[in-house]
Amino acid sequence: MDADQRKLLSILSHAAIFLSWSIISFGIPVVIFLTAKDPAVKENARESLNFHVNIYVYAAIIFLLSFVVIGLFLAPVLALAALIMPIIAIVRTAENPNVPYRYPFVFRIF
C-alpha cells in the first residue's frame, strides 16, 4: 500500500466520527479495519472504533447523569472532546501516516 492510500484510509477512519448520527460513522472504520492489509491503517481504524464506542458510552452515562444535573455540566465537555480529538487525530495522521494515532483517555476495547 502506498503512502497516499495509507494516509487517506487512516484519515477517513478518524473523520468518520463527524457522521456520528448515522450508522455510517461506525461502519466506515469497520470496513476499513476488515479490508485493509496495512498494519498502520488497521491500527488507525481500530483506534477510531474504540473512540466511537467510548463516545457512545460516555454519552449514555452523561444522559443518565443529566437527571441529577451533573450530566448537564459534562455534556459540553464531551461535545468538545468529540469534536477536537478527531481533528487532532486527522492532523497527526496526515503528518505521519506510518504511525497510528492513539487517542488519550480512551479505554481500548478492540
QUIDASUL-V725825 format. One record per residue. N is the residue number from 1. RES is the residue in one small letter. PSI is psi in whole degrees, -180 to 180 (none if undefined). Layout:
n=N res=RES psi=PSI
n=N res=RES psi=PSI
This chain:
n=1 res=m psi=131
n=2 res=d psi=166
n=3 res=a psi=-37
n=4 res=d psi=-41
n=5 res=q psi=-40
n=6 res=r psi=-45
n=7 res=k psi=-46
n=8 res=l psi=-48
n=9 res=l psi=-38
n=10 res=s psi=-44
n=11 res=i psi=-42
n=12 res=l psi=-39
n=13 res=s psi=-36
n=14 res=h psi=-34
n=15 res=a psi=-14
n=16 res=a psi=-23
n=17 res=i psi=-24
n=18 res=f psi=-6
n=19 res=l psi=36
n=20 res=s psi=-15
n=21 res=w psi=15
n=22 res=s psi=160
n=23 res=i psi=-19
n=24 res=i psi=-35
n=25 res=s psi=-35
n=26 res=f psi=-30
n=27 res=g psi=-35
n=28 res=i psi=-52
n=29 res=p psi=-31
n=30 res=v psi=-48
n=31 res=v psi=-44
n=32 res=i psi=-43
n=33 res=f psi=-42
n=34 res=l psi=-27
n=35 res=t psi=-22
n=36 res=a psi=142
n=37 res=k psi=-22
n=38 res=d psi=128
n=39 res=p psi=-35
n=40 res=a psi=-40
n=41 res=v psi=-43
n=42 res=k psi=-41
n=43 res=e psi=-39
n=44 res=n psi=-41
n=45 res=a psi=-40
n=46 res=r psi=-44
n=47 res=e psi=-41
n=48 res=s psi=-42
n=49 res=l psi=-43
n=50 res=n psi=-41
n=51 res=f psi=-44
n=52 res=h psi=-51
n=53 res=v psi=-44
n=54 res=n psi=-44
n=55 res=i psi=-43
n=56 res=y psi=-40
n=57 res=v psi=-46
n=58 res=y psi=-38
n=59 res=a psi=-40
n=60 res=a psi=-41
n=61 res=i psi=-44
n=62 res=i psi=-37
n=63 res=f psi=-45
n=64 res=l psi=-37
n=65 res=l psi=-18
n=66 res=s psi=-20
n=67 res=f psi=-18
n=68 res=v psi=23
n=69 res=v psi=-23
n=70 res=i psi=-39
n=71 res=g psi=-28
n=72 res=l psi=-29
n=73 res=f psi=-27
n=74 res=l psi=-23
n=75 res=a psi=-45
n=76 res=p psi=-32
n=77 res=v psi=-44
n=78 res=l psi=-41
n=79 res=a psi=-43
n=80 res=l psi=-42
n=81 res=a psi=-41
n=82 res=a psi=-21
n=83 res=l psi=-46
n=84 res=i psi=-43
n=85 res=m psi=-41
n=86 res=p psi=-32
n=87 res=i psi=-42
n=88 res=i psi=-42
n=89 res=a psi=-41
n=90 res=i psi=-45
n=91 res=v psi=-46
n=92 res=r psi=-38
n=93 res=t psi=-37
n=94 res=a psi=-36
n=95 res=e psi=-41
n=96 res=n psi=90
n=97 res=p psi=-10
n=98 res=n psi=-16
n=99 res=v psi=118
n=100 res=p psi=142
n=101 res=y psi=136
n=102 res=r psi=120
n=103 res=y psi=136
n=104 res=p psi=155
n=105 res=f psi=30
n=106 res=v psi=131
n=107 res=f psi=125
n=108 res=r psi=114
n=109 res=i psi=-39
n=110 res=f psi=none
